Amino acid sequence: MPRNALKLAAALVLLAAPALSACGGSSAASDENVVTVYSADGLKGEHGDGWYDQVFEDFEKETGIKVEYVEGGSGEMVQRAAREKRNPQADVLVTLPPFIQQADRKGLLQKYTPKGADEVGGADKAANGTWTSVVNNYFGFVYNKKELKQAPTTWEELLDGRYEDKLQYSTPGVAGDGTAVLIKAMHDFGGEQPALDYLADLQANNVGPSASTGKLAPKVDKGELLVANGDVQMNFAQSRTMPNLGIWFPAREGGEPTTFALPYAAGLVTDAPHSENGRKLLDHLLGRKAQRQVSEIGGGFAARQDVKATDADAIALAKLMDGVEIFEPDWNDIDRNLTSYVDAWKSATGS
């Protein structure tokens, strides 16, 4: 074959190769022993001692598939997956509500029902089969037990001057737990405008924005902050190595403390490069062994209703939630109106 013809043939092979590797689940790349997870923070330990650390290690040993892990705020992870929609890099996406609903609405998730999903409550999985909760969880706040002899009890207390530059919450619209601050305030204060009025007043004490909720608890433990937002699972797990961290649930003055479920929900990414490996990981996360480890290792609540944890941490978690009113947000409304809610929050707080 003439030299020019050889060069042309080689060039055509090189041009064809990327097209083949971009075909998602049916490509040769799908056979690689890797699965990529984009996840909200909170399930991986600061010292390799979190739920993800254990279940990923077990998964790799059992399957030979290596887990590549990328962490950020819930909104940040969905935004990244959306930017990569034409050339997906993630196989599994794990976020808090309402961002899992947002990911579904953007077409970022494909239908897959993991083994064990039939044991997950109807409110904790998508009706169309695109996502399933893998760890149940609740929204909360943390405080420094050393500096504050007792936990605050009301939203109104946080307006006191002692919290100036000693209070911080993560950014609504970016972090799942930050968005949860806005959702809970709207519930507790009886509507959007009263909540915005309160948060505008609170801004005098607020240190400023934070894309990651997980970074706030260490600051509370050290006394750099007195109060921050968080969630029960993440903060309970962090408290094992952060002795000054306490969990509490704000109430309106004269009212009862409230919270709502904020589960870690997982879905298979549309056109994932390693779809089969993603399915195997989702099956593993909902397996009985991994679900039993949710409380004793992760500090959270099992998503499967047939897994009844009886370890010391599960008992402590049940006690922590005793007397706290649990309400159910209208996630469809929040998903539809999230942008306007966040814009209103920015306007009210000058953020």
LOLO-132504 format. One record per residue (C-alpha): residue number from 1; x, y, z. Coordinates in pm, whole numbers, plus 50000, padded with zeros to 5 digits. Layout:
N
+-----+-------+-------+-------+
|   n |     X |     Y |     Z |
+-----+-------+-------+-------+
| NUM |     X |     Y |     Z |
...
+-----+-------+-------+-------+
This chain:
351
+-----+-------+-------+-------+
|   n |     X |     Y |     Z |
+-----+-------+-------+-------+
|   1 | 50000 | 50000 | 50000 |
|   2 | 50141 | 50349 | 49912 |
|   3 | 50278 | 50555 | 50203 |
|   4 | 50004 | 50823 | 50168 |
|   5 | 49735 | 50555 | 50178 |
|   6 | 49886 | 50410 | 50497 |
|   7 | 49882 | 50754 | 50661 |
|   8 | 49519 | 50805 | 50560 |
|   9 | 49416 | 50466 | 50699 |
|  10 | 49592 | 50538 | 51029 |
|  11 | 49420 | 50875 | 51056 |
|  12 | 49079 | 50721 | 50996 |
|  13 | 49141 | 50467 | 51274 |
|  14 | 49232 | 50745 | 51517 |
|  15 | 48920 | 50943 | 51423 |
|  16 | 48696 | 50641 | 51469 |
|  17 | 48831 | 50544 | 51813 |
|  18 | 48682 | 50832 | 52019 |
|  19 | 48342 | 50779 | 51856 |
|  20 | 48342 | 50417 | 51966 |
|  21 | 48445 | 50498 | 52323 |
|  22 | 48171 | 50760 | 52360 |
|  23 | 47884 | 50519 | 52304 |
|  24 | 47805 | 50479 | 52674 |
|  25 | 47708 | 50141 | 52816 |
|  26 | 47769 | 49943 | 52497 |
|  27 | 48127 | 50058 | 52445 |
|  28 | 48447 | 49873 | 52519 |
|  29 | 48510 | 50127 | 52794 |
|  30 | 48217 | 49974 | 52983 |
|  31 | 48425 | 49665 | 53042 |
|  32 | 48689 | 49856 | 53236 |
|  33 | 48702 | 49773 | 53607 |
|  34 | 48609 | 50120 | 53728 |
|  35 | 48296 | 50307 | 53839 |
|  36 | 48285 | 50684 | 53892 |
|  37 | 48066 | 50833 | 54165 |
|  38 | 47969 | 51200 | 54189 |
|  39 | 47836 | 51255 | 54541 |
|  40 | 47725 | 51514 | 54792 |
|  41 | 47960 | 51527 | 55090 |
|  42 | 47888 | 51361 | 55423 |
|  43 | 47919 | 50987 | 55363 |
|  44 | 48297 | 50970 | 55330 |
|  45 | 48497 | 50994 | 55653 |
|  46 | 48761 | 51257 | 55721 |
|  47 | 48996 | 50981 | 55833 |
|  48 | 48893 | 50699 | 55603 |
|  49 | 48634 | 50583 | 55856 |
|  50 | 48307 | 50673 | 55684 |
|  51 | 48030 | 50462 | 55532 |
|  52 | 48157 | 50518 | 55180 |
|  53 | 48509 | 50417 | 55285 |
|  54 | 48384 | 50082 | 55411 |
|  55 | 48129 | 49999 | 55140 |
|  56 | 48359 | 50105 | 54857 |
|  57 | 48638 | 49889 | 55000 |
|  58 | 48400 | 49592 | 55030 |
|  59 | 48271 | 49651 | 54678 |
|  60 | 48620 | 49661 | 54531 |
|  61 | 48717 | 49339 | 54709 |
|  62 | 48401 | 49158 | 54598 |
|  63 | 48393 | 49274 | 54236 |
|  64 | 48742 | 49392 | 54143 |
|  65 | 48583 | 49720 | 54031 |
|  66 | 48766 | 50033 | 54152 |
|  67 | 48555 | 50326 | 54272 |
|  68 | 48661 | 50670 | 54149 |
|  69 | 48506 | 50927 | 54385 |
|  70 | 48427 | 51296 | 54324 |
|  71 | 48271 | 51501 | 54606 |
|  72 | 48102 | 51839 | 54633 |
|  73 | 47778 | 52013 | 54723 |
|  74 | 47459 | 51856 | 54585 |
|  75 | 47393 | 52143 | 54344 |
|  76 | 47756 | 52151 | 54239 |
|  77 | 47751 | 51780 | 54149 |
|  78 | 47431 | 51815 | 53944 |
|  79 | 47572 | 52117 | 53762 |
|  80 | 47888 | 51925 | 53679 |
|  81 | 47691 | 51628 | 53548 |
|  82 | 47476 | 51866 | 53341 |
|  83 | 47783 | 52027 | 53184 |
|  84 | 47908 | 51680 | 53090 |
|  85 | 47572 | 51561 | 52953 |
|  86 | 47703 | 51520 | 52596 |
|  87 | 48004 | 51326 | 52723 |
|  88 | 47919 | 51182 | 53068 |
|  89 | 48206 | 51111 | 53304 |
|  90 | 48008 | 50986 | 53605 |
|  91 | 47829 | 50653 | 53638 |
|  92 | 47644 | 50710 | 53965 |
|  93 | 47510 | 51039 | 54104 |
|  94 | 47426 | 51077 | 54475 |
|  95 | 47265 | 51399 | 54599 |
|  96 | 47018 | 51531 | 54853 |
|  97 | 46670 | 51656 | 54755 |
|  98 | 46567 | 51866 | 54572 |
|  99 | 46876 | 51819 | 54358 |
| 100 | 46807 | 51454 | 54279 |
| 101 | 46468 | 51565 | 54140 |
| 102 | 46648 | 51840 | 53949 |
| 103 | 46891 | 51585 | 53801 |
| 104 | 46597 | 51370 | 53693 |
| 105 | 46418 | 51666 | 53534 |
| 106 | 46732 | 51755 | 53338 |
| 107 | 46747 | 51404 | 53194 |
| 108 | 47069 | 51316 | 53378 |
| 109 | 46937 | 50987 | 53520 |
| 110 | 46834 | 50665 | 53349 |
| 111 | 46587 | 50415 | 53490 |
| 112 | 46730 | 50141 | 53708 |
| 113 | 46577 | 49966 | 54008 |
| 114 | 46853 | 49832 | 54235 |
| 115 | 46812 | 49502 | 54414 |
| 116 | 46647 | 49572 | 54751 |
| 117 | 46469 | 49886 | 54629 |
| 118 | 46134 | 49715 | 54695 |
| 119 | 46217 | 49753 | 55067 |
| 120 | 46261 | 50132 | 55034 |
| 121 | 45958 | 50347 | 55121 |
| 122 | 45764 | 50507 | 54837 |
| 123 | 45855 | 50862 | 54942 |
| 124 | 46224 | 50772 | 54932 |
| 125 | 46244 | 50668 | 54567 |
| 126 | 46133 | 50804 | 54231 |
| 127 | 45799 | 50688 | 54097 |
| 128 | 45958 | 50661 | 53751 |
| 129 | 46247 | 50446 | 53874 |
| 130 | 46534 | 50688 | 53817 |
| 131 | 46663 | 50719 | 54175 |
| 132 | 46648 | 50544 | 54511 |
| 133 | 46755 | 50659 | 54859 |
| 134 | 47056 | 50466 | 54989 |
| 135 | 47092 | 50640 | 55329 |
| 136 | 46810 | 50811 | 55514 |
| 137 | 46894 | 51129 | 55696 |
| 138 | 46748 | 51442 | 55858 |
| 139 | 46834 | 51809 | 55846 |
| 140 | 46979 | 51970 | 56158 |
| 141 | 47215 | 52223 | 56308 |
| 142 | 47534 | 52187 | 56514 |
| 143 | 47671 | 52391 | 56802 |
| 144 | 47992 | 52401 | 57006 |
| 145 | 47922 | 52219 | 57334 |
| 146 | 48231 | 52364 | 57504 |
| 147 | 48157 | 52732 | 57437 |
| 148 | 47778 | 52701 | 57473 |
| 149 | 47683 | 52519 | 57792 |
| 150 | 47349 | 52424 | 57640 |
| 151 | 47222 | 52408 | 57283 |
| 152 | 47025 | 52699 | 57141 |
| 153 | 46659 | 52611 | 57104 |
| 154 | 46502 | 52873 | 56876 |
| 155 | 46569 | 53055 | 56552 |
| 156 | 46521 | 53382 | 56739 |
| 157 | 46816 | 53311 | 56972 |
| 158 | 47050 | 53313 | 56673 |
| 159 | 46983 | 53684 | 56620 |
| 160 | 47163 | 53761 | 56948 |
| 161 | 47486 | 53961 | 56922 |
| 162 | 47690 | 53678 | 57078 |
| 163 | 47662 | 53494 | 56743 |
| 164 | 47803 | 53779 | 56534 |
| 165 | 48067 | 53629 | 56301 |
| 166 | 48022 | 53301 | 56488 |
| 167 | 47740 | 53160 | 56276 |
| 168 | 47745 | 53024 | 55923 |
| 169 | 47522 | 52821 | 55695 |
| 170 | 47602 | 52675 | 55355 |
| 171 | 47470 | 52839 | 55042 |
| 172 | 47113 | 52766 | 54927 |
| 173 | 47104 | 52649 | 54567 |
| 174 | 47460 | 52518 | 54589 |
| 175 | 47464 | 52289 | 54892 |
| 176 | 47181 | 52050 | 54976 |
| 177 | 47195 | 52135 | 55346 |
| 178 | 47210 | 52505 | 55261 |
| 179 | 46894 | 52473 | 55057 |
| 180 | 46747 | 52289 | 55354 |
| 181 | 46794 | 52599 | 55573 |
| 182 | 46564 | 52788 | 55339 |
| 183 | 46310 | 52501 | 55324 |
| 184 | 46292 | 52466 | 55703 |
| 185 | 46269 | 52842 | 55758 |
| 186 | 45981 | 52863 | 55508 |
| 187 | 45802 | 52586 | 55698 |
| 188 | 45873 | 52714 | 56049 |
| 189 | 45794 | 53080 | 55976 |
| 190 | 45482 | 52999 | 55778 |
| 191 | 45579 | 53106 | 55427 |
| 192 | 45844 | 53241 | 55193 |
| 193 | 45834 | 53609 | 55286 |
| 194 | 45844 | 53564 | 55668 |
| 195 | 46137 | 53323 | 55621 |
| 196 | 46322 | 53571 | 55400 |
| 197 | 46259 | 53852 | 55651 |
| 198 | 46414 | 53638 | 55924 |
| 199 | 46713 | 53530 | 55715 |
| 200 | 46771 | 53894 | 55619 |
| 201 | 46796 | 53978 | 55991 |
| 202 | 47021 | 53675 | 56054 |
| 203 | 47264 | 53800 | 55791 |
| 204 | 47409 | 54044 | 56048 |
| 205 | 47561 | 53743 | 56229 |
| 206 | 47636 | 53523 | 55926 |
| 207 | 48004 | 53480 | 55835 |
| 208 | 47921 | 53434 | 55466 |
| 209 | 47870 | 53175 | 55192 |
| 210 | 48004 | 52820 | 55195 |
| 211 | 47971 | 52577 | 54905 |
| 212 | 48024 | 52276 | 55132 |
| 213 | 47834 | 52202 | 55454 |
| 214 | 48087 | 51937 | 55556 |
| 215 | 48355 | 52202 | 55607 |
| 216 | 48151 | 52387 | 55871 |
| 217 | 48145 | 52124 | 56146 |
| 218 | 48525 | 52127 | 56201 |
| 219 | 48503 | 52505 | 56247 |
| 220 | 48228 | 52459 | 56507 |
| 221 | 48429 | 52193 | 56688 |
| 222 | 48733 | 52424 | 56707 |
| 223 | 48523 | 52717 | 56829 |
| 224 | 48577 | 52929 | 56517 |
| 225 | 48199 | 52911 | 56483 |
| 226 | 47938 | 52860 | 56756 |
| 227 | 47658 | 52741 | 56526 |
| 228 | 47627 | 52605 | 56173 |
| 229 | 47386 | 52402 | 55967 |
| 230 | 47438 | 52036 | 55883 |
| 231 | 47254 | 51708 | 55882 |
| 232 | 47218 | 51431 | 56138 |
| 233 | 47410 | 51158 | 55955 |
| 234 | 47713 | 51367 | 55865 |
| 235 | 47735 | 51547 | 56199 |
| 236 | 47677 | 51235 | 56409 |
| 237 | 47961 | 51062 | 56224 |
| 238 | 48184 | 51370 | 56262 |
| 239 | 48114 | 51392 | 56636 |
| 240 | 48312 | 51070 | 56690 |
| 241 | 48632 | 51263 | 56627 |
| 242 | 48500 | 51612 | 56709 |
| 243 | 48418 | 51607 | 57082 |
| 244 | 48276 | 51959 | 57096 |
| 245 | 48011 | 51899 | 56830 |
| 246 | 47644 | 51886 | 56937 |
| 247 | 47334 | 51843 | 56720 |
| 248 | 47013 | 52042 | 56764 |
| 249 | 46694 | 52138 | 56576 |
| 250 | 46570 | 52499 | 56577 |
| 251 | 46212 | 52580 | 56675 |
| 252 | 46009 | 52897 | 56648 |
| 253 | 45987 | 53079 | 56979 |
| 254 | 45715 | 52900 | 57177 |
| 255 | 45702 | 52612 | 56930 |
| 256 | 45845 | 52263 | 56895 |
| 257 | 46169 | 52169 | 56717 |
| 258 | 46118 | 52049 | 56360 |
| 259 | 46309 | 51874 | 56086 |
| 260 | 46250 | 51683 | 55765 |
| 261 | 46398 | 51383 | 55586 |
| 262 | 46697 | 51466 | 55371 |
| 263 | 46807 | 51132 | 55226 |
| 264 | 47109 | 51059 | 55012 |
| 265 | 46947 | 50950 | 54687 |
| 266 | 47139 | 50765 | 54415 |
| 267 | 47074 | 50718 | 54045 |
| 268 | 47245 | 50576 | 53738 |
| 269 | 47370 | 50851 | 53506 |
| 270 | 47223 | 50863 | 53156 |
| 271 | 47470 | 50720 | 52901 |
| 272 | 47712 | 50642 | 53185 |
| 273 | 48049 | 50521 | 53051 |
| 274 | 48037 | 50217 | 53283 |
| 275 | 47664 | 50156 | 53323 |
| 276 | 47693 | 49790 | 53423 |
| 277 | 47946 | 49873 | 53694 |
| 278 | 47714 | 50150 | 53812 |
| 279 | 47427 | 49903 | 53843 |
| 280 | 47646 | 49668 | 54046 |
| 281 | 47745 | 49950 | 54283 |
| 282 | 47383 | 50060 | 54334 |
| 283 | 47290 | 49698 | 54413 |
| 284 | 47577 | 49686 | 54664 |
| 285 | 47478 | 50012 | 54837 |
| 286 | 47128 | 49875 | 54897 |
| 287 | 47250 | 49531 | 55001 |
| 288 | 47170 | 49413 | 55354 |
| 289 | 47533 | 49425 | 55469 |
| 290 | 47589 | 49783 | 55353 |
| 291 | 47253 | 49892 | 55494 |
| 292 | 47334 | 49743 | 55837 |
| 293 | 47654 | 49949 | 55835 |
| 294 | 47469 | 50278 | 55779 |
| 295 | 47423 | 50351 | 56151 |
| 296 | 47723 | 50177 | 56307 |
| 297 | 47971 | 50324 | 56057 |
| 298 | 47794 | 50609 | 55878 |
| 299 | 47590 | 50753 | 56162 |
| 300 | 47276 | 50751 | 55948 |
| 301 | 46951 | 50564 | 55902 |
| 302 | 46910 | 50261 | 55676 |
| 303 | 46707 | 50324 | 55361 |
| 304 | 46572 | 49969 | 55362 |
| 305 | 46273 | 49929 | 55591 |
| 306 | 46351 | 49562 | 55655 |
| 307 | 46692 | 49645 | 55806 |
| 308 | 46639 | 49722 | 56174 |
| 309 | 46961 | 49843 | 56330 |
| 310 | 47009 | 49772 | 56704 |
| 311 | 47366 | 49894 | 56752 |
| 312 | 47455 | 50162 | 57007 |
| 313 | 47465 | 50434 | 56744 |
| 314 | 47119 | 50344 | 56615 |
| 315 | 46985 | 50374 | 56970 |
| 316 | 47157 | 50710 | 57019 |
| 317 | 47018 | 50837 | 56688 |
| 318 | 46665 | 50735 | 56785 |
| 319 | 46704 | 50923 | 57114 |
| 320 | 46833 | 51231 | 56932 |
| 321 | 46521 | 51239 | 56714 |
| 322 | 46281 | 51189 | 57006 |
| 323 | 46039 | 51480 | 57040 |
| 324 | 46132 | 51639 | 56707 |
| 325 | 45840 | 51703 | 56471 |
| 326 | 45910 | 51567 | 56122 |
| 327 | 45736 | 51741 | 55833 |
| 328 | 45735 | 51646 | 55464 |
| 329 | 45828 | 51920 | 55213 |
| 330 | 45655 | 51942 | 54876 |
| 331 | 45961 | 51844 | 54674 |
| 332 | 45786 | 51891 | 54340 |
| 333 | 45702 | 52251 | 54433 |
| 334 | 46055 | 52311 | 54558 |
| 335 | 46205 | 52163 | 54242 |
| 336 | 45982 | 52378 | 54019 |
| 337 | 46044 | 52699 | 54215 |
| 338 | 46396 | 52649 | 54349 |
| 339 | 46553 | 52912 | 54125 |
| 340 | 46301 | 53178 | 54229 |
| 341 | 46336 | 53084 | 54598 |
| 342 | 46715 | 53109 | 54579 |
| 343 | 46700 | 53438 | 54387 |
| 344 | 46464 | 53579 | 54651 |
| 345 | 46704 | 53463 | 54924 |
| 346 | 46995 | 53633 | 54748 |
| 347 | 46797 | 53954 | 54718 |
| 348 | 46686 | 53946 | 55083 |
| 349 | 47031 | 53873 | 55224 |
| 350 | 47245 | 54063 | 54975 |
| 351 | 47436 | 53742 | 54899 |
+-----+-------+-------+-------+
